[in-house]
Amino acid sequence: MSRPRTLVSPLLSGVFCQCDPPHFAHEAHQSRAAALAADPCGGALCGGPEHERRLQILFQELDVNRDGAICINDLAVGLKRLGVHRTELELRKIVKAGDKDQDGQLDFEEFVHYLRDHEKKLRLVFRSLDKKNDGRIDAQEIMQSLRDLGTNISEQQAEKILKSMDKNGTMTIDWNEWRDYHLLHPAENIPEIILYWKHSTIFDVGENLIVPDEFTVEEIQTGMWWRHLVAGGGAGAVSRTCTAPLDRLKVLMQVHASRSNNMSIVGGFTHMLREGGWRSLWRGNGINVIKIGPESAIKFMAYEQIKRFIGSDQETLGIHERLVAGSLAGVIAQSSIYPMEVLKTRMALRKTGQYQGMLDCGKKILLKEGVSAFYKGYVPNMLGIIPYAGIDLAVYETLKNAWLQRYATSSADPGVFVLLACGTISSTCGQLASYPLALVRTRMQAQASVEGAPQSSMSNLFKHIIKTEGAFGLYRGLAPNFMKVIPAVSISYVVYENLKLTLGVTSR
């Protein structure tokens, strides 16, 4: 069922600037366009006494209980009187976005700041959709904009989006129609599809090989990007710590399990507890958490540089460009921190009393095996990035498009459950495709720590596993690896959302 058209009250639409955003030749009038973008009418109406009076009247109309602040209930009742209907979730988003002092309501200053900030964001989205730069959006422009982001919709769906905003029946949307439709609404249709369906870095399942998240120019300029990275890093640290026993069990099964030593999940946990007590379940977790910071930072910086090298003038890359840039950034980041990967494996496999800590482990490896030991398994690790990132991204885009085609009738918001499900499924498929390479990498990293183990190359190790254990041998430890995916993603999401609030990260 399509969303009913919203009839915007003159009182509401009158609070915003009634001027169409200017469209100039990009090169010749860039500075003038930038100046007018902030104030299209040149100050004749916007920001003047008349504008201030309209804002005061609207605020008083929405302040139902006349206490000098607008709460969620005030907003619901006030907007309903003006013919604008919003869900409770949408109203909460509006109040949350403008509530600077976090008292659960908007005073006049917060209300005005929210409206002006919201209009700026709407104008940016409008311009990004207006490919012809003629001040109007048609169905083809909507389809093209979403296609650039890896989202395919039919012409009928694009026309459906247009009809919901088109007041005069021209099947195009001008700036005033666009702004009025989105008035006092957190996000809708095109902005929602762009923002909700970003494949976020919060899906931390212990293998940081996904394509990096996209940040807007505004997020980079305001420094919001590092808050996102810190929130993601903190979420990954908590998630990895909570699922560390399963991760260590996976490593033990990858290295020690065979046809003659068929280690089960229960047997593996029993062995760890008998050998080192309950604290041994977290061996290797310290270095696994520490490497999140440098790896995420290096990957982000490399990704941004590769985007510039590719020469794309788009703020958001297309699906194929993202895969190339993300895979290359992953190679650079993994190359930089790879010795930490080797340390993590050795620490997870160590016996009680073997090492006094991470530094002692690194020192003994260096003295006994040399610098080359810190790069054992490097080749299969790098080769595993491409199938992991490629399949993860492809499956996520497929699931996203399938959901949009089938269920996005009135809103493009898939909800938390659908987003987490899509992220979990795509990440699991990526892991499944690259798992044999991950297993060979781990065995090569562990070779010197296992008494009597042959020092094999990647190809010889593959042949040896197939010959002695069959194809199943390439998937040892897969069960505990998959067991940790759902709890890891769930914990990551909860911690990420809470850290975003703590760090003052604005919702995308």
N, C-alpha and C positions, 0 to 999 in steps of 0.2 A: 504494500500500500504506500502510495507516495505521500510525502509530507505536505500538509495543507499550507497554502501560501500565507505568508505573514503580511498583514496590512499594517504598515508602520505609521504611528500617530504623527501628525505634523509637529507636535511638541517634541517628540523624540528626534525626528530627522532634522529639525531646526537647530539642534545644538552643535551639529558638525558643519564644517565649511561646505558650502553648496557649489564650490567651483570644481570643474573637472580637472584632474591632474594634468599638468602640461606635458606635451610630447614634442620634443625637439630632436633635430639631428644630433646624434650622440657626440660626434666630435666637435662640431662647430659651437654648440651651446651647452656644453657640459656644466660649466660653472653656474650659468644662469638657471639651468634646469635643477641643479642641486639646491640653489637658493629658493626657488619657487616650490620645490617639493615640500619644504617645511611649511610654507605659507603661500598656497597657490593664488590667493586673491590679493597678495601684497599687503595684508594687514587692514584692508578696508572694512572687512566684517570679522575675520577670525581674530580672536583675542581682544576685541574691542569691548566697550561698555555694553553694547547690545548682546554680544555673544555671552558675556559674563552674566547678564540678566537672564538669558535663556537657560543657562546652566543652573542658576539658582532656582528658577521655577521648576525645572525638571527634578532637581534634588528634593525640593519640598514636596513635589507630587509623589515621589517614591518613598520619602520618609513618612510612612503611614502613621506611625505612633508618635511623630513629632518630637523625637528625643535628640535630634541633631545628628543622627547616624543611621545608615541603612544596613539592616541585617538581612539575612536570607529570607525571612518571612516578609519583611517590608518589600523586598525586591519582587517576590512572588506576587503579592497582592497588588503592588503599584503597577507592575508591568501588565498584569491581567486587566486592570482598569483601562490601560492604554492600548489594549488589543494585542499585546505581545505575550505569547505563551512559551515558557521555558520549563524544562524538567528540573527536578531538585538538584540533580548532579550538575547540570549546566549552571544553575544559580550558585552552587557552591564554588564552582570553578571561577566565576566572575568575582565573587567576594574574595576568594583566596588570592587571585591575581592582583587585586588592588589593595589588599589589606597589608600595608607596610608595617604597622605596629602590632600585627597579629592579635588583635582583640576580637576578631570574629565579626567585625562590621566595618563599614566605610564611612568616614567623615567626609565633609565636602571636599577637602583638599585631595584626599585619596581617590574620591569618586571622579574628580576632574582629571587627575593624573592618569587614572585607568582609561577614561574615554579617549584622551589624547594619545596615549601610548598605543591603545588598541587601533585607533584610526591609522597611525603610522604603519603598524604591522599589516593592516588590511591593504594599505596603498602599495606596500612592497610586494605582497602576493599578487595584487591586481596587475602590477607592472610586469611581474615575471610571467603571467599568463598571457598578457597582451603582446603576442609575438609580432603582430603587424605594426605595433606602435601607433595605432589609430584611435586609441581611447575607448575601444570596445572589444569585448571577448565573444567569440563565436564557438560553436561546437567543435570545429576542427582544431582551434587553439587549445581547448581543454584537453582533447584527445592527445595532441602532440606533447603538451606539457607533461602529462602523466606517462606517456610513452617514453619520454626522455628519462624518467625516473624508474623505468622498468615495470610500470603498471599499465595494463591494457584494459580499456573499457570500450564498449561498442558505441556507435554513433547515437543509438537510441538512448543509451545511458547518459551520454553527454548532453543530448537535447533535454532529457528529463531534469538534469541539473540546471540547465538554462531556464526552463519553464518555471522552476520554483522561484527564480529571482527576477524574471522578465516581467515588468509591469505593463509595458506598452505593446506587447505582442510582436516585437520585431525579431525575436529569436537571437538577439544579441544583448549583452549587458554593458551598460556604461558605468562610470565610476559611482554615480549617485545610487543606481540600482544595487550595485555590489555592496556599497557601504550600508545602505538602509536595510538590506536583507540580513547582514551580519551584525547589525546594531545590538549592543548589549548581549552578545553571544560569544562564548569563549573560542569557538572554531566551528567550521561547518564545511561539508562537501570537499572542495579542492584542498583548502588548507589542512583539513583533517587527514585526508589521504596522504598528503605529503608528510605531515608531522607524526601521525600515529604509526605509520608503517615503516618508519626508519628501523633498519635491523640493528638494534641497540647492542652496545658492548656489555650490557649487564648479564648476558648469557655466558657466565663463566663456569665451564665444566672442567677446569683444570688444564686444558690445552688451549692456550691463547693464540689460536691460528685463524680466527675469523677475520673477515675484512673489516678494517677500522670504521668507526661511526663517522657520519658526516656532520660537520659543524657549519653553521651559517656564518656569513661574514660578520654579522652583528655579534654572534657568540664569541668569535675570535677576537674582535676589536675590544669588546667589553671585558675580556678575561673569563667569560663564563665557561669556556672550553676546559680550563684546568680544573674547575670545580666539578664538571662532569667526569673528568678523568680520575680525580681524587675519590669521588663518590663510587665510581666503578671499581677502582683499586681497592677501596675499603670493603666493598661488597664481595669482591673476589677473595680477599684475605679471609673474611669470615666464612665464606662458602667453602673454600679449600680446607680450612681448619676443621670445619664440621664434618667434612667427608674424607679427611686424611686417612683414617683407618682403611677405608675401601680402596683408596689410591695406593697405599702401601701394599695391600693384599694383591692388587692388580700387578704391581711391579714384581713381587715374589713369584706369582704364578707365571708371568711372562718369562722369567729367568730360570726358575727351578722346576716348573711343572713339565712333565713328559709322559710318555706311555708307561714307563716304569715307575714314575712318581706322579700319579694322578691326584694332584692336590685339589681338595674340594674347598668351598668357601668356609665351612665350619672347621675343617681340618687346618686351613691356613690361619684362621683367627686363633685356634687353640695353640698352634705352634708358636705364634708371635707372643701370646700371653705367657706360655711356659718359659720361653727363652729370655724375655726381657720385662715381663710384667705389663700392666695396662699402659704405662707411659711409652712403651715401645711401639704402640699403635700409631704414634705421631712422628716416628722417625722420618726425616726428610721433609717434614712440613715447613720447618723454619726457612730453609732456602727456597722452597716452593713459593712461600708468601713474599719473601724479600725480592724475588725477581719480578714480581708484578709491576712495581714502580718503574724501574728502568726500561723494561720491555714495552710497557704501554706508552711511555713518553717517547722513546725512540721510534716506535711504530707510528705514532701520531705525527711526529716531525717529518719522518721519511715520507709518509702518505701525502702530506701537504706539499712537500717539495716535488714529489713525483707528479702530483696533479698539475703543478706549474710547468713541469717539464713536458708533460703530455700536451700542454698548450690549450686546455679546455677553458673557454670563457664563461662556462656555466658554474654557478655556485655549487650545484649538485651534479656529480658525474652520472653518466648512463651506466647500465648494468655491466657492459663489457669493459668499459674503462675502469669501473670500480674493481672488477676482478683482477685486471692487470696491475693497477696501482696498489691494491690491497695485498696481492701475492708478493710483489716486489718489496713492499714495506715490511711484510712478514719475514722475508728472507733477510733483510737488513737487520731487523730487530733480533731475530733468532741467532744470526751470526754474532751479534754484539754480546749476547748474554749466554751463548751456548755452554761455556765452561760451567756456568751455574746449573745447567741442565744435567751435566755429568755429575756434578757434586750432589745434586738432589737424588739421582739414582744410587750413587755409592752410599749416601747417608741412609737411604731407605733399606738397603741390603746389608748394612753393617751389623755385626754381632755385638753383644754387650761388651763394653770395654775396648772395642777395636779403635775407636777414635774418641778424643776428648771433646770434639765439637767440629763445626764447619771449617774453621781455620786449620785445625790439626789435620783434618781429612785432606784438605787441599795441599797442605805442606807435604804430607806423606806421599800423595799421588805424584806431586812434582818431583820429589827426590827419587822415588822408586821407578817411575814410568816416564818421566819427562813431560815437556809441554804438550807433545802430541796426544797424550792421554786425555787431555781436556777437549779434544775434538773428535773423539771416537764416536762413530754413529752420525757424524755431521751430514753426510751425503743422503742417507735415507730420511733423515729429519727434514732436510730442505725439499726433497722430492715429495714428501708427504703434505707440504703446505698447499700445493696446487690442487690435488683432488679434494682435500679437506675444505679449503676456502671455496673452490668452484662448486662442489656439490652442495655445501651448506647454503651458499647464496642462491643457487638455482632452485633448490627445494623450497627455500623460504619465499622466493618470488612466485613460484608456482602455487604454493598454498595461499599466498596473499591474493593473487589474481583470481584464484578459484573462489575464495571467500567474497571478494568484491563483486564478481560476476553473479554469484548466487544469492548473497544475503544483504548486500549494501543497497537497500531500498530507500530507507529514510535517513540513514547516517552511515558515514564511513568509519565510525569508531567501532573496532572489533571487540573492545573490552579486554581486560587483563587476561582472562583465561585463554582466549583465542591467540593473543600475542605470545603468551608463554608456551602454549601448545605448539604453535608454528616454530618458535625458536628452539624448543626442545627437539621436535621431530627433525628439523633441518640440521641441527648440530649433531644429533645421533647418526643421521645418514652420512654426514661428513666424516665422523669418527670411524664408522663402519668401513667406508671406502679406503681410508688411510691407515687402518689399524695394522695390517701386516707390516707396513713400513715402520710404524711406531714400535712394534714388537722387535723387529730386527735392530732398530736403533738402540732400544733398551738393552738387548743382549750384547751388542757391541760395546756399549758403555760399561757393562758389567763384566766383560770378559776377564780382565786382569784380577778382579776381586774374587772370582770363582776358581778354586783350586783345580788345576788340570784341564781347564776349559781351553779349547783350541782358539788361537787368535785368527779368526777368519775374516775375510773381506765380506762386503755386503752380498755379492752374488753367491759366494761359496756358502754363506750362512743360510741364504734362501734355499739353495739346493740341499743343504744338510737337513734343514727342518722338513722340507717336503719328502725327502727320502726316508727319514727316520720316524716322522710323526704324521705325515700326510698333510693335506691342506688344512685340516683342523688345527694343526700345530701353530699355524700363523695367527690363530685367534685365541691363544691361551690368555686367560685373564679378562676376557671380554665380558663375562657375567658381572663381576664386581665393578667394572668400568661403566656398564649400563645402569647398574643399581644406583650409582651415585649421580646420574644425570638429573633426574627429577628433583631430588632434594637440593642439589647444587643450584639449579636454576631458580627454584622457589626461594631458597635462602638469599641468593644474590638479589632477586627482585625486591624482597622485603627490606633488606639492609640498604640497597641502593636508594629506594624511595625515601627512607628515613634520613639517610645521609644528605640527600638532595635538600630536604627541608632544613637540616642543620646548617648546611653551607649556603643556604639562600639561593639555590639554583631555581631559576624560573622554568616552568613547564614548557616543553616544546610545542 
